[in-house]
């Protein structure tokens, strides 16, 4: 199971590998051992998807002009200063963030999910994403995360 650390405003870190905004696609593909999808390219030519050792999708990276601009973590663990952001449920995350002086609010940046402005992320539960359940489905951070 993949484990990453959120670095707010910069990206994520997986062990010694930095996955930071503005990094070139070729460098990230090499560092993350990118494998072409079975059946050809992704339907979106500006994103790369990564699977864990068991074949479960865990990471989606989006690029603008071949530079990393969005990071979507879909599986594994994503932590920031001891707070689990992904392998948890919405209420537990809300409480953990509150203890750290942060909040989750209905998103202003995307069409679904909850913003944590302090961490510059959007978090969606399975229910937010159209499935049943309070477990976190994904966490997105972006180089252009903005909340008015």
Buried (B, 14 or more C-beta within 10 A) or exposed (E): EBBBBBBBEBBBBBEEEBBBBEBEBEEBBEBBEBEEEEEEEEEEEBBBBBBEEEEEEBBBBBBEEEEBBBBBBBBBBBBBEEBBBBBBEBEBBBEBBEEBEBEBEEBEBBEBBBBBBEBBBBBBBBBBEEEEEBBBBBBBBBBEBEEE
